[in-house]
Amino acid sequence: MTQPKDNPKVARLRRRLKARGITQVALASAAGVSPVHVCNVLAGRDQSRKVVEAAKRLLAEHQNGPENPAGARSTREISETAEAS
């Protein structure tokens, strides 16, 4: 079996999802498809408008990071503050 050619758009999408901590399972749930299908799409073996649109929605929701919405403190910052008290 031949390896799929890496599509630059898919590679960029994969990097952005990873950087924001969005898992393939979360993306699959948002798109209403199986995690295996998401894996195939992100590996370039398959195409899916549902997966791409769901990824765009999730990325928009996680603009500032998955656990750090605008102005929120990270868990690490909170624990460091508690330890200093």
PDB file of N, CA, C and O in Angstrom, chain B, residues numbered from 101:
ATOM      1  N   MET B 101       0.845  -1.173   0.000  1.00  0.00           N
ATOM      2  CA  MET B 101       0.000   0.000   0.000  1.00  0.00           C
ATOM      3  C   MET B 101       0.892   1.237   0.000  1.00  0.00           C
ATOM      4  O   MET B 101       1.885   1.288   0.726  1.00  0.00           O
ATOM      5  N   THR B 102       0.547   2.218  -0.798  1.00  0.00           N
ATOM      6  CA  THR B 102       1.349   3.439  -0.874  1.00  0.00           C
ATOM      7  C   THR B 102       0.897   4.416   0.200  1.00  0.00           C
ATOM      8  O   THR B 102      -0.268   4.436   0.596  1.00  0.00           O
ATOM      9  N   GLN B 103       1.833   5.216   0.656  1.00  0.00           N
ATOM     10  CA  GLN B 103       1.529   6.238   1.647  1.00  0.00           C
ATOM     11  C   GLN B 103       0.864   7.428   0.959  1.00  0.00           C
ATOM     12  O   GLN B 103       1.262   7.801  -0.144  1.00  0.00           O
ATOM     13  N   PRO B 104      -0.147   8.029   1.596  1.00  0.00           N
ATOM     14  CA  PRO B 104      -0.774   9.204   0.995  1.00  0.00           C
ATOM     15  C   PRO B 104       0.195  10.379   1.001  1.00  0.00           C
ATOM     16  O   PRO B 104       1.030  10.506   1.897  1.00  0.00           O
ATOM     17  N   LYS B 105       0.074  11.228  -0.003  1.00  0.00           N
ATOM     18  CA  LYS B 105       0.910  12.417  -0.076  1.00  0.00           C
ATOM     19  C   LYS B 105       0.381  13.424   0.941  1.00  0.00           C
ATOM     20  O   LYS B 105      -0.823  13.672   1.008  1.00  0.00           O
ATOM     21  N   ASP B 106       1.287  14.006   1.735  1.00  0.00           N
ATOM     22  CA  ASP B 106       0.868  14.931   2.782  1.00  0.00           C
ATOM     23  C   ASP B 106       0.381  16.237   2.174  1.00  0.00           C
ATOM     24  O   ASP B 106       1.138  16.942   1.506  1.00  0.00           O
ATOM     25  N   ASN B 107      -0.866  16.548   2.407  1.00  0.00           N
ATOM     26  CA  ASN B 107      -1.484  17.776   1.944  1.00  0.00           C
ATOM     27  C   ASN B 107      -1.106  18.888   2.925  1.00  0.00           C
ATOM     28  O   ASN B 107      -1.321  18.729   4.126  1.00  0.00           O
ATOM     29  N   PRO B 108      -0.555  19.997   2.459  1.00  0.00           N
ATOM     30  CA  PRO B 108      -0.143  21.073   3.369  1.00  0.00           C
ATOM     31  C   PRO B 108      -1.289  21.618   4.223  1.00  0.00           C
ATOM     32  O   PRO B 108      -1.079  21.980   5.380  1.00  0.00           O
ATOM     33  N   LYS B 109      -2.491  21.678   3.665  1.00  0.00           N
ATOM     34  CA  LYS B 109      -3.638  22.176   4.427  1.00  0.00           C
ATOM     35  C   LYS B 109      -3.994  21.214   5.555  1.00  0.00           C
ATOM     36  O   LYS B 109      -4.314  21.643   6.664  1.00  0.00           O
ATOM     37  N   VAL B 110      -3.937  19.920   5.275  1.00  0.00           N
ATOM     38  CA  VAL B 110      -4.237  18.914   6.295  1.00  0.00           C
ATOM     39  C   VAL B 110      -3.152  18.941   7.369  1.00  0.00           C
ATOM     40  O   VAL B 110      -3.451  18.835   8.559  1.00  0.00           O
ATOM     41  N   ALA B 111      -1.904  19.083   6.953  1.00  0.00           N
ATOM     42  CA  ALA B 111      -0.798  19.147   7.913  1.00  0.00           C
ATOM     43  C   ALA B 111      -0.953  20.363   8.829  1.00  0.00           C
ATOM     44  O   ALA B 111      -0.721  20.263  10.033  1.00  0.00           O
ATOM     45  N   ARG B 112      -1.337  21.489   8.277  1.00  0.00           N
ATOM     46  CA  ARG B 112      -1.546  22.706   9.072  1.00  0.00           C
ATOM     47  C   ARG B 112      -2.702  22.514  10.046  1.00  0.00           C
ATOM     48  O   ARG B 112      -2.608  22.904  11.210  1.00  0.00           O
ATOM     49  N   LEU B 113      -3.791  21.914   9.572  1.00  0.00           N
ATOM     50  CA  LEU B 113      -4.934  21.650  10.434  1.00  0.00           C
ATOM     51  C   LEU B 113      -4.523  20.734  11.590  1.00  0.00           C
ATOM     52  O   LEU B 113      -4.880  20.980  12.742  1.00  0.00           O
ATOM     53  N   ARG B 114      -3.777  19.687  11.275  1.00  0.00           N
ATOM     54  CA  ARG B 114      -3.304  18.743  12.294  1.00  0.00           C
ATOM     55  C   ARG B 114      -2.465  19.469  13.353  1.00  0.00           C
ATOM     56  O   ARG B 114      -2.640  19.232  14.548  1.00  0.00           O
ATOM     57  N   ARG B 115      -1.554  20.352  12.921  1.00  0.00           N
ATOM     58  CA  ARG B 115      -0.712  21.109  13.854  1.00  0.00           C
ATOM     59  C   ARG B 115      -1.543  22.044  14.735  1.00  0.00           C
ATOM     60  O   ARG B 115      -1.306  22.149  15.938  1.00  0.00           O
ATOM     61  N   ARG B 116      -2.506  22.712  14.132  1.00  0.00           N
ATOM     62  CA  ARG B 116      -3.345  23.651  14.895  1.00  0.00           C
ATOM     63  C   ARG B 116      -4.185  22.922  15.938  1.00  0.00           C
ATOM     64  O   ARG B 116      -4.328  23.400  17.064  1.00  0.00           O
ATOM     65  N   LEU B 117      -4.738  21.773  15.572  1.00  0.00           N
ATOM     66  CA  LEU B 117      -5.526  20.986  16.530  1.00  0.00           C
ATOM     67  C   LEU B 117      -4.652  20.540  17.694  1.00  0.00           C
ATOM     68  O   LEU B 117      -5.051  20.637  18.855  1.00  0.00           O
ATOM     69  N   LYS B 118      -3.465  20.056  17.378  1.00  0.00           N
ATOM     70  CA  LYS B 118      -2.548  19.583  18.419  1.00  0.00           C
ATOM     71  C   LYS B 118      -2.131  20.728  19.334  1.00  0.00           C
ATOM     72  O   LYS B 118      -2.083  20.564  20.553  1.00  0.00           O
ATOM     73  N   ALA B 119      -1.831  21.877  18.757  1.00  0.00           N
ATOM     74  CA  ALA B 119      -1.384  23.032  19.545  1.00  0.00           C
ATOM     75  C   ALA B 119      -2.456  23.495  20.530  1.00  0.00           C
ATOM     76  O   ALA B 119      -2.136  24.024  21.594  1.00  0.00           O
ATOM     77  N   ARG B 120      -3.698  23.299  20.184  1.00  0.00           N
ATOM     78  CA  ARG B 120      -4.791  23.728  21.061  1.00  0.00           C
ATOM     79  C   ARG B 120      -5.338  22.587  21.921  1.00  0.00           C
ATOM     80  O   ARG B 120      -6.300  22.769  22.666  1.00  0.00           O
ATOM     81  N   GLY B 121      -4.723  21.421  21.811  1.00  0.00           N
ATOM     82  CA  GLY B 121      -5.125  20.307  22.659  1.00  0.00           C
ATOM     83  C   GLY B 121      -6.438  19.660  22.274  1.00  0.00           C
ATOM     84  O   GLY B 121      -7.082  19.021  23.105  1.00  0.00           O
ATOM     85  N   ILE B 122      -6.840  19.817  21.032  1.00  0.00           N
ATOM     86  CA  ILE B 122      -8.093  19.207  20.570  1.00  0.00           C
ATOM     87  C   ILE B 122      -7.789  17.796  20.093  1.00  0.00           C
ATOM     88  O   ILE B 122      -7.013  17.606  19.156  1.00  0.00           O
ATOM     89  N   THR B 123      -8.399  16.811  20.735  1.00  0.00           N
ATOM     90  CA  THR B 123      -8.129  15.416  20.409  1.00  0.00           C
ATOM     91  C   THR B 123      -8.946  14.947  19.213  1.00  0.00           C
ATOM     92  O   THR B 123      -9.941  15.565  18.836  1.00  0.00           O
ATOM     93  N   GLN B 124      -8.503  13.847  18.630  1.00  0.00           N
ATOM     94  CA  GLN B 124      -9.242  13.253  17.521  1.00  0.00           C
ATOM     95  C   GLN B 124     -10.608  12.765  17.996  1.00  0.00           C
ATOM     96  O   GLN B 124     -11.578  12.813  17.241  1.00  0.00           O
ATOM     97  N   VAL B 125     -10.690  12.300  19.231  1.00  0.00           N
ATOM     98  CA  VAL B 125     -11.973  11.838  19.781  1.00  0.00           C
ATOM     99  C   VAL B 125     -12.937  13.015  19.902  1.00  0.00           C
ATOM    100  O   VAL B 125     -14.111  12.891  19.553  1.00  0.00           O
ATOM    101  N   ALA B 126     -12.450  14.158  20.395  1.00  0.00           N
ATOM    102  CA  ALA B 126     -13.296  15.345  20.511  1.00  0.00           C
ATOM    103  C   ALA B 126     -13.746  15.823  19.139  1.00  0.00           C
ATOM    104  O   ALA B 126     -14.901  16.207  18.958  1.00  0.00           O
ATOM    105  N   LEU B 127     -12.842  15.800  18.183  1.00  0.00           N
ATOM    106  CA  LEU B 127     -13.180  16.211  16.821  1.00  0.00           C
ATOM    107  C   LEU B 127     -14.206  15.260  16.214  1.00  0.00           C
ATOM    108  O   LEU B 127     -15.150  15.698  15.555  1.00  0.00           O
ATOM    109  N   ALA B 128     -14.023  13.973  16.433  1.00  0.00           N
ATOM    110  CA  ALA B 128     -14.975  12.977  15.917  1.00  0.00           C
ATOM    111  C   ALA B 128     -16.365  13.206  16.504  1.00  0.00           C
ATOM    112  O   ALA B 128     -17.368  13.141  15.794  1.00  0.00           O
ATOM    113  N   SER B 129     -16.412  13.473  17.794  1.00  0.00           N
ATOM    114  CA  SER B 129     -17.689  13.726  18.449  1.00  0.00           C
ATOM    115  C   SER B 129     -18.361  14.968  17.872  1.00  0.00           C
ATOM    116  O   SER B 129     -19.561  14.958  17.599  1.00  0.00           O
ATOM    117  N   ALA B 130     -17.594  16.028  17.689  1.00  0.00           N
ATOM    118  CA  ALA B 130     -18.142  17.274  17.141  1.00  0.00           C
ATOM    119  C   ALA B 130     -18.616  17.112  15.699  1.00  0.00           C
ATOM    120  O   ALA B 130     -19.574  17.759  15.277  1.00  0.00           O
ATOM    121  N   ALA B 131     -17.939  16.246  14.949  1.00  0.00           N
ATOM    122  CA  ALA B 131     -18.292  16.046  13.537  1.00  0.00           C
ATOM    123  C   ALA B 131     -19.357  14.970  13.347  1.00  0.00           C
ATOM    124  O   ALA B 131     -19.954  14.866  12.275  1.00  0.00           O
ATOM    125  N   GLY B 132     -19.595  14.170  14.387  1.00  0.00           N
ATOM    126  CA  GLY B 132     -20.567  13.092  14.269  1.00  0.00           C
ATOM    127  C   GLY B 132     -20.048  11.920  13.444  1.00  0.00           C
ATOM    128  O   GLY B 132     -20.809  11.248  12.748  1.00  0.00           O
ATOM    129  N   VAL B 133     -18.737  11.686  13.532  1.00  0.00           N
ATOM    130  CA  VAL B 133     -18.114  10.582  12.798  1.00  0.00           C
ATOM    131  C   VAL B 133     -17.260   9.772  13.768  1.00  0.00           C
ATOM    132  O   VAL B 133     -17.123  10.148  14.932  1.00  0.00           O
ATOM    133  N   SER B 134     -16.692   8.680  13.307  1.00  0.00           N
ATOM    134  CA  SER B 134     -15.865   7.842  14.177  1.00  0.00           C
ATOM    135  C   SER B 134     -14.456   8.420  14.306  1.00  0.00           C
ATOM    136  O   SER B 134     -13.987   9.118  13.406  1.00  0.00           O
ATOM    137  N   PRO B 135     -13.777   8.132  15.423  1.00  0.00           N
ATOM    138  CA  PRO B 135     -12.391   8.565  15.566  1.00  0.00           C
ATOM    139  C   PRO B 135     -11.481   7.991  14.474  1.00  0.00           C
ATOM    140  O   PRO B 135     -10.507   8.632  14.078  1.00  0.00           O
ATOM    141  N   VAL B 136     -11.793   6.797  13.995  1.00  0.00           N
ATOM    142  CA  VAL B 136     -11.004   6.189  12.918  1.00  0.00           C
ATOM    143  C   VAL B 136     -11.114   7.037  11.649  1.00  0.00           C
ATOM    144  O   VAL B 136     -10.125   7.231  10.942  1.00  0.00           O
ATOM    145  N   HIS B 137     -12.304   7.537  11.364  1.00  0.00           N
ATOM    146  CA  HIS B 137     -12.495   8.383  10.185  1.00  0.00           C
ATOM    147  C   HIS B 137     -11.682   9.675  10.321  1.00  0.00           C
ATOM    148  O   HIS B 137     -11.043  10.115   9.366  1.00  0.00           O
ATOM    149  N   VAL B 138     -11.712  10.282  11.521  1.00  0.00           N
ATOM    150  CA  VAL B 138     -10.925  11.492  11.764  1.00  0.00           C
ATOM    151  C   VAL B 138      -9.441  11.197  11.557  1.00  0.00           C
ATOM    152  O   VAL B 138      -8.731  11.980  10.926  1.00  0.00           O
ATOM    153  N   CYS B 139      -8.978  10.077  12.082  1.00  0.00           N
ATOM    154  CA  CYS B 139      -7.579   9.677  11.909  1.00  0.00           C
ATOM    155  C   CYS B 139      -7.232   9.579  10.424  1.00  0.00           C
ATOM    156  O   CYS B 139      -6.184  10.062   9.995  1.00  0.00           O
ATOM    157  N   ASN B 140      -8.105   8.960   9.648  1.00  0.00           N
ATOM    158  CA  ASN B 140      -7.861   8.818   8.216  1.00  0.00           C
ATOM    159  C   ASN B 140      -7.838  10.173   7.499  1.00  0.00           C
ATOM    160  O   ASN B 140      -7.035  10.384   6.591  1.00  0.00           O
ATOM    161  N   VAL B 141      -8.705  11.070   7.903  1.00  0.00           N
ATOM    162  CA  VAL B 141      -8.742  12.406   7.298  1.00  0.00           C
ATOM    163  C   VAL B 141      -7.454  13.161   7.633  1.00  0.00           C
ATOM    164  O   VAL B 141      -6.840  13.765   6.754  1.00  0.00           O
ATOM    165  N   LEU B 142      -7.047  13.125   8.905  1.00  0.00           N
ATOM    166  CA  LEU B 142      -5.850  13.861   9.317  1.00  0.00           C
ATOM    167  C   LEU B 142      -4.569  13.238   8.796  1.00  0.00           C
ATOM    168  O   LEU B 142      -3.527  13.892   8.750  1.00  0.00           O
ATOM    169  N   ALA B 143      -4.644  11.967   8.400  1.00  0.00           N
ATOM    170  CA  ALA B 143      -3.482  11.299   7.797  1.00  0.00           C
ATOM    171  C   ALA B 143      -3.461  11.480   6.283  1.00  0.00           C
ATOM    172  O   ALA B 143      -2.510  11.064   5.623  1.00  0.00           O
ATOM    173  N   GLY B 144      -4.505  12.098   5.727  1.00  0.00           N
ATOM    174  CA  GLY B 144      -4.562  12.329   4.296  1.00  0.00           C
ATOM    175  C   GLY B 144      -5.072  11.149   3.490  1.00  0.00           C
ATOM    176  O   GLY B 144      -4.996  11.153   2.262  1.00  0.00           O
ATOM    177  N   ARG B 145      -5.595  10.129   4.181  1.00  0.00           N
ATOM    178  CA  ARG B 145      -6.096   8.945   3.475  1.00  0.00           C
ATOM    179  C   ARG B 145      -7.545   9.098   3.039  1.00  0.00           C
ATOM    180  O   ARG B 145      -8.035   8.320   2.220  1.00  0.00           O
ATOM    181  N   ASP B 146      -8.227  10.091   3.579  1.00  0.00           N
ATOM    182  CA  ASP B 146      -9.635  10.299   3.283  1.00  0.00           C
ATOM    183  C   ASP B 146      -9.918  11.794   3.339  1.00  0.00           C
ATOM    184  O   ASP B 146      -9.105  12.559   3.859  1.00  0.00           O
ATOM    185  N   GLN B 147     -11.059  12.214   2.810  1.00  0.00           N
ATOM    186  CA  GLN B 147     -11.479  13.608   2.854  1.00  0.00           C
ATOM    187  C   GLN B 147     -12.853  13.675   3.476  1.00  0.00           C
ATOM    188  O   GLN B 147     -13.670  12.773   3.286  1.00  0.00           O
ATOM    189  N   SER B 148     -13.119  14.749   4.229  1.00  0.00           N
ATOM    190  CA  SER B 148     -14.421  14.892   4.866  1.00  0.00           C
ATOM    191  C   SER B 148     -14.696  16.354   5.169  1.00  0.00           C
ATOM    192  O   SER B 148     -13.988  16.981   5.957  1.00  0.00           O
ATOM    193  N   ARG B 149     -15.712  16.880   4.547  1.00  0.00           N
ATOM    194  CA  ARG B 149     -16.128  18.255   4.824  1.00  0.00           C
ATOM    195  C   ARG B 149     -16.638  18.377   6.255  1.00  0.00           C
ATOM    196  O   ARG B 149     -16.409  19.395   6.909  1.00  0.00           O
ATOM    197  N   LYS B 150     -17.342  17.329   6.756  1.00  0.00           N
ATOM    198  CA  LYS B 150     -17.857  17.360   8.128  1.00  0.00           C
ATOM    199  C   LYS B 150     -16.723  17.509   9.135  1.00  0.00           C
ATOM    200  O   LYS B 150     -16.835  18.277  10.091  1.00  0.00           O
ATOM    201  N   VAL B 151     -15.642  16.786   8.925  1.00  0.00           N
ATOM    202  CA  VAL B 151     -14.504  16.840   9.848  1.00  0.00           C
ATOM    203  C   VAL B 151     -13.838  18.206   9.775  1.00  0.00           C
ATOM    204  O   VAL B 151     -13.498  18.779  10.811  1.00  0.00           O
ATOM    205  N   VAL B 152     -13.649  18.730   8.591  1.00  0.00           N
ATOM    206  CA  VAL B 152     -12.997  20.033   8.430  1.00  0.00           C
ATOM    207  C   VAL B 152     -13.843  21.141   9.065  1.00  0.00           C
ATOM    208  O   VAL B 152     -13.311  22.004   9.763  1.00  0.00           O
ATOM    209  N   GLU B 153     -15.137  21.118   8.828  1.00  0.00           N
ATOM    210  CA  GLU B 153     -16.017  22.149   9.400  1.00  0.00           C
ATOM    211  C   GLU B 153     -16.054  22.051  10.922  1.00  0.00           C
ATOM    212  O   GLU B 153     -16.040  23.074  11.606  1.00  0.00           O
ATOM    213  N   ALA B 154     -16.100  20.837  11.457  1.00  0.00           N
ATOM    214  CA  ALA B 154     -16.089  20.657  12.912  1.00  0.00           C
ATOM    215  C   ALA B 154     -14.764  21.139  13.491  1.00  0.00           C
ATOM    216  O   ALA B 154     -14.741  21.751  14.559  1.00  0.00           O
ATOM    217  N   ALA B 155     -13.664  20.870  12.799  1.00  0.00           N
ATOM    218  CA  ALA B 155     -12.349  21.328  13.250  1.00  0.00           C
ATOM    219  C   ALA B 155     -12.312  22.853  13.294  1.00  0.00           C
ATOM    220  O   ALA B 155     -11.790  23.430  14.247  1.00  0.00           O
ATOM    221  N   LYS B 156     -12.855  23.503  12.282  1.00  0.00           N
ATOM    222  CA  LYS B 156     -12.882  24.967  12.264  1.00  0.00           C
ATOM    223  C   LYS B 156     -13.676  25.512  13.440  1.00  0.00           C
ATOM    224  O   LYS B 156     -13.263  26.482  14.075  1.00  0.00           O
ATOM    225  N   ARG B 157     -14.834  24.883  13.739  1.00  0.00           N
ATOM    226  CA  ARG B 157     -15.649  25.318  14.872  1.00  0.00           C
ATOM    227  C   ARG B 157     -14.884  25.165  16.187  1.00  0.00           C
ATOM    228  O   ARG B 157     -14.851  26.084  17.005  1.00  0.00           O
ATOM    229  N   LEU B 158     -14.267  23.992  16.383  1.00  0.00           N
ATOM    230  CA  LEU B 158     -13.524  23.747  17.617  1.00  0.00           C
ATOM    231  C   LEU B 158     -12.337  24.695  17.754  1.00  0.00           C
ATOM    232  O   LEU B 158     -12.066  25.194  18.846  1.00  0.00           O
ATOM    233  N   LEU B 159     -11.634  24.946  16.662  1.00  0.00           N
ATOM    234  CA  LEU B 159     -10.501  25.868  16.707  1.00  0.00           C
ATOM    235  C   LEU B 159     -10.960  27.281  17.059  1.00  0.00           C
ATOM    236  O   LEU B 159     -10.278  27.990  17.800  1.00  0.00           O
ATOM    237  N   ALA B 160     -12.107  27.691  16.532  1.00  0.00           N
ATOM    238  CA  ALA B 160     -12.641  29.016  16.854  1.00  0.00           C
ATOM    239  C   ALA B 160     -13.000  29.101  18.336  1.00  0.00           C
ATOM    240  O   ALA B 160     -12.790  30.136  18.969  1.00  0.00           O
ATOM    241  N   GLU B 161     -13.540  28.014  18.889  1.00  0.00           N
ATOM    242  CA  GLU B 161     -13.900  27.984  20.309  1.00  0.00           C
ATOM    243  C   GLU B 161     -12.665  27.978  21.202  1.00  0.00           C
ATOM    244  O   GLU B 161     -12.723  28.435  22.343  1.00  0.00           O
ATOM    245  N   HIS B 162     -11.556  27.466  20.696  1.00  0.00           N
ATOM    246  CA  HIS B 162     -10.323  27.331  21.479  1.00  0.00           C
ATOM    247  C   HIS B 162      -9.243  28.306  21.026  1.00  0.00           C
ATOM    248  O   HIS B 162      -8.058  27.980  21.083  1.00  0.00           O
ATOM    249  N   GLN B 163      -9.629  29.483  20.585  1.00  0.00           N
ATOM    250  CA  GLN B 163      -8.664  30.459  20.069  1.00  0.00           C
ATOM    251  C   GLN B 163      -7.530  30.732  21.030  1.00  0.00           C
ATOM    252  O   GLN B 163      -6.381  30.870  20.610  1.00  0.00           O
ATOM    253  N   ASN B 164      -7.831  30.810  22.301  1.00  0.00           N
ATOM    254  CA  ASN B 164      -6.824  31.178  23.295  1.00  0.00           C
ATOM    255  C   ASN B 164      -6.258  29.972  24.020  1.00  0.00           C
ATOM    256  O   ASN B 164      -5.677  30.112  25.096  1.00  0.00           O
ATOM    257  N   GLY B 165      -6.416  28.806  23.452  1.00  0.00           N
ATOM    258  CA  GLY B 165      -5.926  27.590  24.100  1.00  0.00           C
ATOM    259  C   GLY B 165      -7.084  26.862  24.751  1.00  0.00           C
ATOM    260  O   GLY B 165      -8.079  27.491  25.112  1.00  0.00           O
ATOM    261  N   PRO B 166      -6.979  25.554  24.911  1.00  0.00           N
ATOM    262  CA  PRO B 166      -8.088  24.764  25.406  1.00  0.00           C
ATOM    263  C   PRO B 166      -8.456  25.045  26.856  1.00  0.00           C
ATOM    264  O   PRO B 166      -9.623  24.923  27.228  1.00  0.00           O
ATOM    265  N   GLU B 167      -7.486  25.417  27.677  1.00  0.00           N
ATOM    266  CA  GLU B 167      -7.771  25.631  29.088  1.00  0.00           C
ATOM    267  C   GLU B 167      -7.489  27.062  29.499  1.00  0.00           C
ATOM    268  O   GLU B 167      -7.439  27.373  30.689  1.00  0.00           O
ATOM    269  N   ASN B 168      -7.306  27.924  28.529  1.00  0.00           N
ATOM    270  CA  ASN B 168      -6.941  29.280  28.863  1.00  0.00           C
ATOM    271  C   ASN B 168      -7.733  30.287  28.047  1.00  0.00           C
ATOM    272  O   ASN B 168      -7.165  30.977  27.200  1.00  0.00           O
ATOM    273  N   PRO B 169      -9.059  30.385  28.293  1.00  0.00           N
ATOM    274  CA  PRO B 169      -9.817  31.405  27.594  1.00  0.00           C
ATOM    275  C   PRO B 169      -9.314  32.791  28.002  1.00  0.00           C
ATOM    276  O   PRO B 169      -8.625  32.935  29.012  1.00  0.00           O
ATOM    277  N   ALA B 170      -9.652  33.779  27.232  1.00  0.00           N
ATOM    278  CA  ALA B 170      -9.139  35.129  27.467  1.00  0.00           C
ATOM    279  C   ALA B 170      -9.275  35.522  28.931  1.00  0.00           C
ATOM    280  O   ALA B 170     -10.371  35.517  29.491  1.00  0.00           O
ATOM    281  N   GLY B 171      -8.146  35.863  29.540  1.00  0.00           N
ATOM    282  CA  GLY B 171      -8.146  36.334  30.915  1.00  0.00           C
ATOM    283  C   GLY B 171      -8.104  35.255  31.982  1.00  0.00           C
ATOM    284  O   GLY B 171      -7.909  35.570  33.156  1.00  0.00           O
ATOM    285  N   ALA B 172      -8.278  34.011  31.619  1.00  0.00           N
ATOM    286  CA  ALA B 172      -8.288  32.942  32.616  1.00  0.00           C
ATOM    287  C   ALA B 172      -6.857  32.571  32.996  1.00  0.00           C
ATOM    288  O   ALA B 172      -5.926  32.706  32.201  1.00  0.00           O
ATOM    289  N   ARG B 173      -6.711  32.103  34.224  1.00  0.00           N
ATOM    290  CA  ARG B 173      -5.398  31.662  34.676  1.00  0.00           C
ATOM    291  C   ARG B 173      -5.272  30.165  34.444  1.00  0.00           C
ATOM    292  O   ARG B 173      -6.261  29.435  34.502  1.00  0.00           O
ATOM    293  N   SER B 174      -4.066  29.718  34.183  1.00  0.00           N
ATOM    294  CA  SER B 174      -3.843  28.293  33.985  1.00  0.00           C
ATOM    295  C   SER B 174      -3.877  27.576  35.327  1.00  0.00           C
ATOM    296  O   SER B 174      -3.760  28.210  36.375  1.00  0.00           O
ATOM    297  N   THR B 175      -4.034  26.266  35.299  1.00  0.00           N
ATOM    298  CA  THR B 175      -4.022  25.459  36.509  1.00  0.00           C
ATOM    299  C   THR B 175      -2.701  25.637  37.245  1.00  0.00           C
ATOM    300  O   THR B 175      -2.674  25.692  38.475  1.00  0.00           O
ATOM    301  N   ARG B 176      -1.614  25.728  36.500  1.00  0.00           N
ATOM    302  CA  ARG B 176      -0.294  25.912  37.102  1.00  0.00           C
ATOM    303  C   ARG B 176      -0.215  27.237  37.852  1.00  0.00           C
ATOM    304  O   ARG B 176       0.321  27.293  38.959  1.00  0.00           O
ATOM    305  N   GLU B 177      -0.745  28.303  37.255  1.00  0.00           N
ATOM    306  CA  GLU B 177      -0.725  29.606  37.916  1.00  0.00           C
ATOM    307  C   GLU B 177      -1.538  29.576  39.206  1.00  0.00           C
ATOM    308  O   GLU B 177      -1.135  30.162  40.211  1.00  0.00           O
ATOM    309  N   ILE B 178      -2.670  28.902  39.179  1.00  0.00           N
ATOM    310  CA  ILE B 178      -3.529  28.812  40.355  1.00  0.00           C
ATOM    311  C   ILE B 178      -2.826  28.042  41.469  1.00  0.00           C
ATOM    312  O   ILE B 178      -2.848  28.465  42.625  1.00  0.00           O
ATOM    313  N   SER B 179      -2.197  26.903  41.125  1.00  0.00           N
ATOM    314  CA  SER B 179      -1.523  26.117  42.158  1.00  0.00           C
ATOM    315  C   SER B 179      -0.312  26.847  42.709  1.00  0.00           C
ATOM    316  O   SER B 179      -0.033  26.740  43.904  1.00  0.00           O
ATOM    317  N   GLU B 180       0.422  27.590  41.881  1.00  0.00           N
ATOM    318  CA  GLU B 180       1.572  28.359  42.359  1.00  0.00           C
ATOM    319  C   GLU B 180       1.115  29.465  43.311  1.00  0.00           C
ATOM    320  O   GLU B 180       1.795  29.758  44.295  1.00  0.00           O
ATOM    321  N   THR B 181      -0.027  30.077  43.023  1.00  0.00           N
ATOM    322  CA  THR B 181      -0.563  31.112  43.892  1.00  0.00           C
ATOM    323  C   THR B 181      -0.969  30.515  45.234  1.00  0.00           C
ATOM    324  O   THR B 181      -0.722  31.113  46.282  1.00  0.00           O
ATOM    325  N   ALA B 182      -1.588  29.343  45.205  1.00  0.00           N
ATOM    326  CA  ALA B 182      -2.030  28.681  46.435  1.00  0.00           C
ATOM    327  C   ALA B 182      -0.827  28.265  47.290  1.00  0.00           C
ATOM    328  O   ALA B 182      -0.877  28.358  48.516  1.00  0.00           O
ATOM    329  N   GLU B 183       0.244  27.811  46.651  1.00  0.00           N
ATOM    330  CA  GLU B 183       1.444  27.408  47.382  1.00  0.00           C
ATOM    331  C   GLU B 183       2.134  28.597  48.020  1.00  0.00           C
ATOM    332  O   GLU B 183       2.708  28.476  49.102  1.00  0.00           O
ATOM    333  N   ALA B 184       2.085  29.727  47.370  1.00  0.00           N
ATOM    334  CA  ALA B 184       2.750  30.932  47.890  1.00  0.00           C
ATOM    335  C   ALA B 184       2.009  31.523  49.081  1.00  0.00           C
ATOM    336  O   ALA B 184       2.603  32.263  49.865  1.00  0.00           O
ATOM    337  N   SER B 185       0.730  31.213  49.232  1.00  0.00           N
ATOM    338  CA  SER B 185      -0.090  31.777  50.319  1.00  0.00           C
ATOM    339  C   SER B 185       0.212  31.162  51.650  1.00  0.00           C
ATOM    340  O   SER B 185      -0.396  31.533  52.654  1.00  0.00           O
TER     341      SER B 185
END
